[in-house]
């Protein structure tokens, strides 16, 4: 019992074990109090079993996510026509359904991130330490690589012919279109994650943390419906990296940067916003000015929207030989 209490005091898990998905505190008191920020560095976590167990959970979840979703994508591409398969809707349901199931299963262990973009957002919001965030991202990428690798091992010939689930900008779209789709799609996902796991809502309504995986899964489903025709939908750098490494064709790497820059871009405007002494927890002495409430700021959305508008309009006035 003593060891368990010590585990939950370290890093992101220094609160009671009944926590929202972001691994921040959930108050038992209905009078909400802002939870303290996680430390930027917490070397003591490395001695905690809960830290390593959380990393293993992220690895297994991302492994299963890639395994199921890539098989679904390949099954659709193998069909003679879309009517003979589950189609785009089926692919979107596979991604959204797997996120729903895996977040539900791993929320109490690691927070159920399964996505480096989500992990980086929670890091900037001081929901977990940098030590834990880096470990999660590494395990997510390794899990994705192994998941895609197992699919290729089972179906080596079809894997290469059917594209291996790798993300590329599809014909008829520019790199700017693809980047914009990734930025907005990731914004929808991460905004939903923060809303569904908000500690204030959890303290007020006990059903919110239980239902959190459902809106997150639906967000992934809807984003896939919208962006599969453009990029195949990344919104998850680990998913894109795992498929690209195992598929390993030149055209899969040509646009690969889009699936890192796009998902991570959404968090940049939040770091530029000025501190607010009345809300949130400032990161003091760490060289960062990030607050949980800033994700909900109109400034953050407006900045991303302006950037997306630039990417959409760029091809109409820029010379065709430029990057986009």
C-alpha positions as CSV (number, residue, x, y, z in Angstrom):
1,X,0.0,0.0,0.0
2,X,2.9,2.3,0.8
3,X,4.5,1.7,-2.6
4,X,1.2,2.4,-4.3
5,X,0.9,5.8,-2.5
6,X,4.4,6.6,-3.5
7,X,3.7,5.9,-7.1
8,X,0.8,8.3,-7.4
9,X,2.9,11.1,-5.9
10,X,5.4,11.1,-8.7
11,X,5.2,13.3,-11.8
12,X,1.7,13.4,-13.4
13,X,0.4,10.8,-11.0
14,X,0.9,12.7,-7.8
15,X,-2.8,12.9,-7.1
16,X,-5.4,10.3,-6.2
17,X,-5.7,7.5,-8.7
18,X,-9.3,8.6,-9.7
19,X,-8.1,11.0,-12.4
20,X,-9.4,12.3,-15.8
21,X,-7.7,11.0,-18.9
22,X,-5.1,13.7,-19.1
23,X,-3.6,12.3,-15.8
24,X,-4.4,15.6,-13.9
25,X,-6.2,15.6,-10.6
26,X,-9.9,15.1,-10.1
27,X,-11.1,16.7,-7.0
28,X,-13.5,14.7,-4.7
29,X,-14.9,18.1,-3.6
30,X,-17.6,19.6,-5.7
31,X,-16.1,23.0,-5.1
32,X,-13.5,22.9,-7.9
33,X,-10.0,23.9,-7.2
34,X,-7.4,24.3,-9.9
35,X,-5.1,21.3,-9.8
36,X,-1.4,22.0,-9.3
37,X,0.8,21.8,-12.4
38,X,3.0,18.7,-13.0
39,X,6.7,19.4,-12.7
40,X,8.6,19.8,-16.0
41,X,11.3,17.3,-14.9
42,X,10.6,14.5,-12.4
43,X,13.5,12.0,-12.3
44,X,11.8,10.2,-9.4
45,X,9.3,8.8,-11.9
46,X,11.9,6.5,-13.3
47,X,11.9,4.6,-10.1
48,X,8.1,4.1,-10.1
49,X,6.4,1.0,-11.5
50,X,3.4,3.1,-12.6
51,X,5.6,5.1,-14.9
52,X,6.8,2.0,-16.8
53,X,3.4,0.4,-16.7
54,X,1.9,3.5,-18.3
55,X,4.6,3.4,-21.1
56,X,3.8,-0.3,-21.8
57,X,0.1,0.6,-22.0
58,X,0.8,3.3,-24.6
59,X,3.0,0.8,-26.6
60,X,0.3,-1.9,-26.5
61,X,-2.5,0.5,-27.4
62,X,-0.7,2.0,-30.3
63,X,0.3,-1.5,-31.5
64,X,-3.3,-2.6,-31.5
65,X,-4.4,0.6,-33.1
66,X,-2.1,0.3,-36.1
67,X,-2.7,-3.5,-36.5
68,X,-6.5,-3.2,-36.7
69,X,-6.7,0.0,-38.7
70,X,-4.1,-0.9,-41.3
71,X,-5.8,-4.2,-41.9
72,X,-9.1,-2.4,-42.4
73,X,-7.5,0.1,-44.9
74,X,-6.0,-2.8,-46.8
75,X,-9.2,-4.7,-46.9
76,X,-11.0,-1.7,-48.5
77,X,-8.3,-1.2,-51.1
78,X,-8.3,-4.9,-52.0
79,X,-12.0,-4.9,-52.8
80,X,-13.0,-4.5,-56.5
81,X,-15.2,-1.5,-55.7
82,X,-16.3,0.5,-52.7
83,X,-19.7,-1.1,-52.6
84,X,-18.1,-4.5,-52.0
85,X,-16.3,-3.3,-48.8
86,X,-17.0,-1.1,-45.8
87,X,-15.7,1.9,-47.7
88,X,-14.5,5.2,-46.3
89,X,-17.2,5.0,-43.6
90,X,-15.9,1.7,-42.4
91,X,-12.3,2.9,-42.3
92,X,-13.4,5.9,-40.3
93,X,-15.4,3.7,-37.9
94,X,-12.3,1.4,-37.5
95,X,-10.1,4.4,-36.4
96,X,-12.8,6.0,-34.2
97,X,-13.9,2.7,-32.7
98,X,-10.4,1.6,-31.9
99,X,-9.6,5.0,-30.2
100,X,-12.8,4.7,-28.2
101,X,-12.0,1.2,-27.0
102,X,-8.3,1.8,-26.4
103,X,-8.8,5.1,-24.5
104,X,-11.4,3.3,-22.4
105,X,-9.0,0.5,-21.6
106,X,-5.9,2.6,-20.9
107,X,-7.3,5.8,-19.4
108,X,-6.7,4.5,-15.8
109,X,-3.2,3.4,-16.6
110,X,-1.5,6.0,-18.8
111,X,-4.2,8.5,-19.6
112,X,-4.9,6.8,-22.9
113,X,-3.0,9.2,-25.2
114,X,-2.1,6.9,-28.1
115,X,-1.0,10.0,-30.0
116,X,2.1,12.2,-29.6
117,X,0.0,15.3,-30.5
118,X,-2.2,14.6,-27.6
119,X,0.8,14.0,-25.3
120,X,2.5,17.2,-26.4
121,X,-0.7,19.2,-25.7
122,X,-1.0,17.8,-22.2
123,X,2.7,18.5,-21.6
124,X,2.2,22.2,-22.6
125,X,-0.9,22.3,-20.4
126,X,1.3,21.0,-17.5
127,X,-0.8,17.8,-17.1
128,X,2.3,15.6,-17.2
129,X,6.0,16.0,-16.9
130,X,8.5,16.3,-19.8
131,X,10.1,13.0,-18.6
132,X,6.8,11.2,-19.0
133,X,5.8,12.9,-22.2
134,X,9.1,11.9,-24.0
135,X,8.7,8.3,-22.7
136,X,5.1,8.2,-24.0
137,X,6.0,9.5,-27.4
138,X,8.8,7.0,-27.8
139,X,6.6,4.1,-26.8
140,X,3.8,5.2,-29.1
141,X,6.1,5.4,-32.1
142,X,7.6,1.9,-31.2
143,X,4.1,0.5,-30.8
144,X,3.1,1.9,-34.2
145,X,6.1,0.5,-35.9
146,X,5.6,-3.0,-34.4
147,X,1.8,-2.9,-35.3
148,X,2.5,-2.1,-38.9
149,X,5.3,-4.6,-39.0
150,X,3.1,-7.5,-37.8
151,X,0.6,-6.6,-40.5
152,X,3.3,-6.8,-43.1
153,X,4.6,-10.1,-41.7
154,X,1.1,-11.6,-42.1
155,X,0.5,-10.2,-45.6
156,X,3.8,-9.2,-47.1
157,X,2.8,-9.2,-50.8
158,X,-0.6,-7.4,-50.4
159,X,1.0,-5.0,-47.9
160,X,3.4,-3.5,-50.5
161,X,0.8,-3.5,-53.3
162,X,-2.0,-1.9,-51.2
163,X,0.1,0.9,-49.8
164,X,0.5,-0.4,-46.2
165,X,-1.8,2.2,-44.8
166,X,0.9,4.9,-45.3
167,X,-0.3,8.5,-45.3
168,X,0.3,10.5,-48.5
169,X,-1.3,13.6,-50.0
170,X,-3.7,12.2,-52.6
171,X,-3.8,13.3,-56.3
172,X,-5.7,16.5,-56.9
173,X,-4.6,18.1,-53.7
174,X,-1.6,20.3,-52.9
175,X,0.8,19.9,-50.0
176,X,-0.9,23.0,-48.6
177,X,-4.3,21.3,-48.7
178,X,-2.8,18.3,-46.9
179,X,-1.1,20.4,-44.2
180,X,-4.2,22.4,-43.6
181,X,-6.4,19.3,-43.3
182,X,-3.9,17.9,-40.7
183,X,-3.9,21.1,-38.7
184,X,-7.6,21.5,-38.5
185,X,-8.2,17.7,-38.0
186,X,-5.8,17.6,-35.1
187,X,-7.3,20.7,-33.6
188,X,-10.7,19.1,-33.6
189,X,-9.3,16.0,-31.9
190,X,-7.2,17.8,-29.2
191,X,-9.9,20.3,-28.5
192,X,-12.3,17.4,-27.8
193,X,-9.7,15.6,-25.6
194,X,-9.3,18.7,-23.4
195,X,-13.0,19.3,-23.2
196,X,-13.8,15.7,-22.4
197,X,-11.1,15.5,-19.7
198,X,-11.5,18.9,-18.2
199,X,-11.0,18.6,-14.4
200,X,-13.5,21.3,-13.6
201,X,-16.3,19.4,-15.5
202,X,-15.2,16.1,-13.9
203,X,-15.5,17.6,-10.4
204,X,-19.0,18.9,-11.2
205,X,-20.4,16.0,-13.2
206,X,-19.3,12.5,-12.2
207,X,-20.4,10.9,-15.5
208,X,-18.1,13.1,-17.6
209,X,-14.8,11.0,-17.1
210,X,-16.7,7.8,-17.8
211,X,-18.1,9.1,-21.1
212,X,-14.8,10.8,-22.1
213,X,-13.7,8.0,-24.5
214,X,-16.9,8.3,-26.5
215,X,-16.6,11.9,-27.8
216,X,-12.9,11.4,-28.4
217,X,-13.7,8.3,-30.6
218,X,-16.4,10.2,-32.4
219,X,-14.0,13.1,-33.1
220,X,-11.5,10.7,-34.7
221,X,-14.3,9.2,-36.7
222,X,-15.6,12.5,-38.0
223,X,-12.1,13.8,-38.9
224,X,-11.4,10.7,-40.8
225,X,-14.7,11.0,-42.8
226,X,-13.6,14.5,-43.8
227,X,-9.9,14.1,-44.5
228,X,-9.4,10.5,-45.8
229,X,-9.8,11.7,-49.4
230,X,-7.1,14.3,-48.8
231,X,-4.3,12.7,-46.9
232,X,-5.7,9.3,-45.7
233,X,-5.9,11.1,-42.3
234,X,-2.9,11.3,-40.1
235,X,-3.6,13.5,-37.1
236,X,-1.3,11.1,-35.2
237,X,2.5,11.3,-35.9
238,X,3.1,7.9,-34.5
239,X,0.5,6.3,-36.7
240,X,2.0,8.0,-39.8
241,X,5.6,7.1,-38.8
242,X,4.9,3.5,-38.1
243,X,3.2,2.9,-41.5
244,X,5.9,4.9,-43.4
245,X,8.8,3.0,-41.9
246,X,7.4,-0.4,-42.6
247,X,6.1,0.5,-46.1
248,X,9.3,2.4,-46.8
249,X,8.6,3.7,-50.3
250,X,9.8,7.1,-51.6
251,X,6.4,8.6,-52.1
252,X,5.5,7.7,-48.5
253,X,8.4,9.9,-47.3
254,X,7.9,12.8,-49.7
255,X,5.0,14.2,-47.7
256,X,5.8,12.7,-44.4
257,X,6.8,16.0,-42.8
258,X,3.2,17.2,-43.2
259,X,2.0,14.5,-40.7
260,X,4.4,15.9,-38.0
261,X,4.1,19.6,-38.7
262,X,0.3,19.5,-39.0
263,X,-0.5,17.7,-35.8
264,X,2.0,19.6,-33.7
265,X,1.1,23.0,-35.1
266,X,-2.1,23.4,-33.2
267,X,-0.2,23.9,-29.9
268,X,2.1,26.7,-31.2
269,X,-0.3,29.6,-30.8
270,X,-1.0,28.7,-27.2
271,X,2.6,29.2,-26.3
272,X,2.6,32.8,-27.7
273,X,-0.4,34.0,-25.6
274,X,0.4,36.3,-22.7
275,X,0.0,35.0,-19.1
276,X,-3.3,35.5,-17.3
277,X,-3.0,35.8,-13.5
278,X,-6.7,35.0,-12.9
279,X,-6.9,31.6,-14.6
280,X,-4.8,28.6,-15.2
281,X,-1.4,27.7,-13.7
282,X,1.6,29.5,-15.2
283,X,4.7,27.5,-15.8
284,X,7.1,29.5,-13.6
285,X,10.8,29.3,-14.0
286,X,10.7,26.8,-16.9
287,X,10.9,29.2,-19.9
288,X,7.4,28.5,-21.1
289,X,4.1,30.4,-20.8
290,X,1.4,27.8,-21.3
291,X,-2.0,27.5,-19.6
292,X,-4.7,24.9,-19.8
293,X,-7.4,27.4,-20.5
294,X,-5.6,28.9,-23.5
295,X,-6.7,25.9,-25.6
296,X,-10.2,27.3,-25.3
297,X,-9.1,30.8,-26.3
298,X,-10.5,32.3,-29.5
299,X,-7.0,33.6,-30.2
300,X,-5.7,30.1,-30.5
301,X,-8.5,29.1,-33.0
302,X,-8.2,32.4,-34.9
303,X,-4.4,31.9,-35.4
304,X,-4.8,28.4,-36.7
305,X,-7.7,29.5,-38.9
306,X,-5.6,32.3,-40.5
307,X,-2.8,29.9,-41.1
308,X,-5.1,27.4,-42.7
309,X,-6.7,30.1,-44.9
310,X,-3.2,31.0,-46.1
311,X,-2.5,27.4,-47.1
312,X,-5.8,27.1,-49.0
313,X,-5.4,30.4,-50.9
314,X,-1.7,30.1,-51.5
315,X,-1.9,28.0,-54.7
316,X,-4.2,30.6,-56.4
317,X,-1.7,33.5,-56.2
318,X,1.7,31.9,-55.8
319,X,3.9,30.6,-58.7
320,X,3.4,27.0,-59.4
321,X,7.0,26.1,-58.9
322,X,6.9,27.0,-55.2
323,X,6.7,24.4,-52.5
324,X,3.0,24.3,-52.3
